[in-house]
Amino acid sequence: MKINRKGAAVKKLNLFVLGACLSLCCQAVTGYAQEITNNGATVAAGGEQSPAFDADILAGAEKSLNAIQSVDADFIQTSSNNEQLFFGHLKLLRPNKMLLTYEDPEMPRIIADGYSVIYVEDSLEQVTYLGLDDTPAFFLIQDTTSFSDPRIKVLDVEKNDLQVRITVAMAEDSLAGKMTLVFSAKDFQLVGWEITDAKRVKTVISLQNVRMNVPIEKKTFEFINPYTSKKKQYPFLRNN
């Protein structure tokens, strides 16, 4: 496999990866309602029944995710549409803070600072801001995680001797892409995730050297845009 740490062309892909795995709250799903039937399956507003999944598996995964207050880990990123490997580091602090950096300085930095998602391309001196409500990234780093959250839809649950895999999508736009959370089968520790976009390109994030619930300073996630003439912080109240 070719190892290439270059890759500014992965911007769109990384935005989706970020959106699927960070901390952000999507707007309430219009017209979506959920009704629990006797066998545990769900019925959407349109009357379509989705399959029932093992409640114990979902409960175990929820418990594991909700026990996470912080994560400090290395990661390896691969994609189905090329043979490149991307190496980086992840810092996560709940609620609503996350930092993804890559080894190569030409790769982007992705920051969730508690107020917005910030995509920083230093090589282009370009910064893109996304509102927290504009991405589905709420799932991993909101205060609490629940697979019964009406903003998400559980598509599949798989378990074997080594892994538990839970695939979810946004309820209001399930065709846009999906995320598969990967846990160890033994203790439900989160070991990575997979993102499949609308074009069926799969990106895999594998966590390495994971340290859970270690102290991480909030200032790690602060960002001042160095490429604006006034260099003001955005959004305001950054330090609150």
C-alpha positions in Angstrom: 0.0 0.0 0.0 1.3 3.4 -0.9 2.0 5.7 2.0 1.4 9.3 1.1 0.8 12.0 3.7 0.0 14.6 1.1 -3.7 15.2 0.3 -5.4 18.6 0.5 -7.8 17.1 -2.0 -9.5 15.2 0.9 -11.2 18.4 2.1 -14.7 17.4 1.2 -14.2 13.9 2.6 -12.7 15.2 5.8 -15.6 17.6 6.3 -18.0 14.6 6.1 -15.8 12.6 8.5 -15.8 15.5 10.9 -19.5 16.0 10.5 -20.2 12.4 11.2 -18.0 12.1 14.3 -17.8 15.3 16.2 -20.1 17.2 18.5 -22.8 18.9 16.8 -26.5 19.2 17.1 -28.6 19.0 14.0 -31.9 20.9 13.7 -35.0 19.0 14.8 -36.2 16.6 12.2 -39.4 18.0 10.7 -42.2 15.5 10.3 -40.2 12.6 11.9 -41.9 10.7 14.6 -41.1 7.4 16.2 -43.4 4.9 17.8 -42.2 1.8 19.7 -44.1 -1.3 18.7 -44.5 -4.4 20.9 -41.6 -6.2 19.3 -39.2 -3.3 19.7 -39.1 -2.2 16.0 -39.7 1.4 15.2 -42.2 3.0 12.8 -41.3 6.3 11.2 -43.9 9.0 10.4 -44.5 7.6 6.9 -45.4 4.2 8.4 -42.2 2.4 7.3 -41.1 -0.1 9.9 -37.4 -0.4 10.6 -35.9 -3.7 12.0 -35.5 -4.3 15.7 -31.9 -4.5 17.0 -30.4 -6.2 20.0 -31.2 -3.8 22.8 -28.4 -5.2 25.0 -25.8 -4.4 22.3 -27.1 -0.8 21.9 -27.2 -0.3 25.6 -23.6 -1.6 26.0 -22.4 0.8 23.3 -24.3 3.7 24.8 -22.9 3.0 28.2 -19.4 2.9 26.8 -19.8 6.1 24.8 -21.3 8.0 27.7 -18.4 7.0 29.9 -16.1 8.9 27.6 -15.2 12.4 28.9 -12.0 12.8 26.9 -9.9 10.9 24.3 -6.3 11.4 23.3 -5.3 9.1 20.5 -3.4 8.7 17.3 -5.3 7.6 14.2 -4.7 6.1 10.8 -7.1 7.1 8.0 -7.7 5.1 4.9 -10.1 5.5 2.0 -11.6 3.1 -0.5 -11.0 5.5 -3.4 -7.2 5.6 -3.2 -4.2 3.8 -1.7 -3.0 6.5 0.6 -2.6 6.3 4.4 -3.1 9.5 6.4 -1.7 9.7 10.0 -2.9 12.1 12.6 -3.8 12.8 16.2 -7.2 13.1 17.8 -8.2 15.1 21.0 -11.7 15.0 22.2 -13.3 16.7 25.2 -17.0 16.5 25.9 -19.1 18.4 25.4 -18.6 19.8 21.9 -14.8 20.0 21.6 -12.6 18.0 19.2 -9.3 18.5 17.4 -8.1 16.5 14.4 -4.6 17.2 13.2 -2.4 15.4 10.6 1.3 14.8 10.6 1.8 16.6 7.3 1.4 20.4 7.8 -0.2 20.6 4.3 -3.1 18.6 5.6 -6.0 20.5 7.3 -6.7 21.0 10.9 -10.3 20.4 12.0 -11.5 22.0 15.2 -14.7 21.9 17.1 -14.4 24.6 19.8 -17.7 24.3 21.5 -19.3 26.9 19.3 -18.5 26.0 15.7 -16.7 23.6 13.5 -13.6 25.2 12.0 -11.8 23.7 8.9 -8.3 25.3 8.7 -6.2 24.9 5.5 -2.9 26.6 6.5 -1.3 25.9 3.2 -4.0 28.0 1.5 -4.5 30.5 4.3 -8.2 29.5 4.3 -10.6 29.0 7.2 -14.1 27.6 6.8 -16.6 27.9 9.7 -19.6 25.6 10.1 -22.3 26.0 12.7 -22.8 23.3 15.2 -26.3 22.8 14.0 -25.1 22.5 10.4 -23.5 19.0 10.7 -24.5 15.6 12.1 -21.4 15.6 14.2 -23.3 15.8 17.5 -23.3 12.1 18.0 -20.0 11.4 19.5 -19.3 14.5 21.7 -22.6 15.8 22.8 -23.2 15.6 26.6 -24.9 12.2 26.3 -25.3 9.7 23.4 -28.4 7.8 22.7 -29.3 5.5 19.8 -32.9 6.4 20.3 -32.2 10.0 19.6 -34.8 11.0 16.9 -32.1 12.9 14.9 -30.4 9.6 14.0 -31.5 6.3 12.6 -29.9 3.0 13.4 -29.4 1.1 10.1 -27.5 -2.0 11.2 -26.0 -3.8 14.2 -23.4 -6.5 13.8 -21.4 -8.5 16.3 -18.7 -11.1 16.0 -16.0 -12.5 18.3 -13.8 -9.4 17.9 -16.0 -6.4 17.1 -19.4 -4.7 17.5 -20.4 -2.5 14.6 -23.3 -0.1 14.8 -24.2 1.8 11.6 -26.2 5.0 11.9 -27.3 7.9 9.6 -29.1 11.1 10.0 -32.9 10.5 10.2 -33.7 13.5 8.0 -31.2 12.6 5.2 -30.2 8.9 5.5 -29.1 8.8 1.9 -26.4 11.4 2.3 -24.1 9.0 4.1 -23.7 6.8 7.1 -21.3 6.2 9.9 -20.4 2.8 11.4 -19.0 3.0 15.0 -16.6 0.1 15.7 -16.2 -1.2 19.3 -14.2 -4.1 20.7 -16.6 -7.0 21.4 -15.0 -7.7 24.8 -15.6 -4.4 26.5 -17.3 -2.1 24.0 -14.3 0.2 23.8 -14.5 2.5 20.8 -11.7 1.6 18.4 -12.7 3.6 15.4 -15.4 4.4 12.9 -16.1 4.2 9.2 -17.8 6.8 7.0 -19.5 5.9 3.8 -20.6 9.0 1.8 -23.3 9.4 -0.7 -21.0 8.2 -3.5 -20.2 5.0 -1.5 -16.6 6.1 -0.8 -15.6 4.6 2.5 -13.2 6.3 4.9 -11.9 4.3 7.9 -10.5 5.9 11.0 -8.6 3.4 13.2 -7.6 4.7 16.7 -4.2 3.8 18.0 -2.5 4.4 21.4 -5.8 5.4 22.9 -5.9 7.2 26.3 -9.4 7.6 27.7 -10.5 10.3 30.2 -7.2 12.0 30.6 -6.9 15.7 31.4 -7.1 17.9 28.3 -7.0 21.7 28.7 -9.9 23.6 27.1 -7.5 26.1 25.5 -6.4 23.2 23.2 -9.6 23.8 21.2 -9.4 27.6 21.0 -8.8 29.2 17.6 -7.9 32.7 16.5 -8.1 33.1 12.7 -4.6 34.3 11.7 -5.8 35.0 8.1 -8.2 37.9 8.8 -7.0 41.4 8.8 -8.4 42.1 12.2 -7.6 38.7 13.6 -10.7 38.6 15.8 -11.8 35.5 17.5 -14.8 33.8 15.9 -17.4 33.3 17.2 -17.5 35.7 20.1 -17.5 34.6 23.8 -14.9 32.1 22.8 -13.4 31.9 26.3 -16.7 31.5 28.2 
